[in-house]
Amino acid sequence: MKWSSNSPEETQALAKKLLAQFPNTKVICLKGPLGSGKTCFAKGIGEHLEIEKKQIKSPTFTTLLEHHGKQKLYHLDFYRHEKAEDLSIEWWQELLNEPNVLIVVEWAERIEPHLPTERIDIEIIDQGGNERHFIIQPQS
């Protein structure tokens, strides 16, 4: 599935559309270069969960930010993890096993071997300016 956006607002609307289309999703993996719109997409997810957009920031330096809305949101960023081996498996498994949470992972390709089988992969392609293409691939 391929979607397009021409503004940050459209990107956030696409995130809400994704959750409406896949309401039982637990893990969303965002892949794309720096500045491609991963955090912008996460803001749309947060807004869908009734979390204030200004609370959603890139967790690059903390790896994990936890937000509470109508559902708990774990927002992770593995930009600083060079290798999948850098990840504490126990910590990651605890997050995956927690009920009624949504996990959004930026730079998911850095921990590929540890990603759950059931997830939605989203590759964000920067087309220049504000134009983005989103390649959405549900995995099972």
Residue pairs with C-beta under 8 A, 6 or more apart in sequence:
1 135
1 136
1 137
2 133
2 134
2 135
2 136
3 14
3 17
3 133
3 134
3 136
4 131
4 132
4 133
4 134
5 11
5 13
5 14
5 37
5 130
5 131
5 132
5 134
6 130
6 131
7 130
8 37
8 40
8 130
11 37
11 40
11 41
11 44
11 132
12 40
12 41
12 43
12 44
12 47
12 53
13 44
14 41
14 44
14 134
15 41
15 42
15 43
15 44
15 45
15 47
15 48
16 44
16 45
16 47
16 48
18 25
18 28
18 45
18 120
18 122
18 136
19 25
19 45
19 48
20 48
22 120
22 138
25 102
25 119
25 120
26 96
26 101
26 102
26 103
26 116
26 118
26 119
27 96
27 102
27 103
27 105
27 115
27 116
27 118
27 119
27 120
28 45
28 102
28 103
28 104
28 105
28 119
28 120
28 122
29 105
29 108
29 109
29 115
29 119
29 120
29 121
29 122
30 38
30 41
30 42
30 104
30 105
30 106
30 107
30 108
30 122
30 124
31 38
31 107
31 108
31 109
31 121
31 122
31 123
31 124
32 38
32 123
32 124
32 125
32 126
33 126
34 79
35 126
36 124
36 125
36 126
36 132
37 124
37 126
37 132
38 58
38 106
38 107
38 124
39 56
39 57
39 58
39 106
41 122
41 124
41 134
42 56
42 75
42 104
42 106
43 53
43 56
45 56
45 73
45 102
45 104
46 52
46 53
46 55
46 56
46 67
46 69
46 73
46 75
47 53
49 67
49 69
49 70
49 71
49 73
49 102
50 69
50 70
51 67
51 68
51 69
51 73
55 67
56 65
56 67
56 75
57 65
58 77
58 106
59 65
59 75
59 76
59 77
59 106
60 77
60 79
60 80
61 80
63 76
63 77
63 78
63 80
63 81
64 74
64 75
64 76
65 74
65 75
65 76
66 72
66 73
66 74
66 75
67 73
67 74
67 75
71 100
71 101
71 102
72 98
72 100
72 101
72 102
73 101
73 102
73 103
73 104
74 95
74 101
74 102
74 103
74 104
75 104
75 106
76 95
76 103
76 104
76 105
76 106
77 105
77 106
77 107
78 87
78 105
78 106
78 107
78 108
78 110
78 111
79 106
79 107
79 110
81 87
81 107
81 110
81 111
82 110
83 110
84 110
84 111
84 112
84 113
84 114
87 111
87 114
89 114
92 111
92 114
95 101
95 103
96 103
96 116
105 111
105 115
108 115
108 121
117 139
117 140
118 139
118 140
119 138
119 139
120 136
120 137
120 138
120 139
121 136
121 137
121 138
121 139
122 134
122 135
122 136
122 137
123 134
123 135
123 137
124 132
124 133
124 134
125 132
125 133
125 134
125 135
126 132
127 133
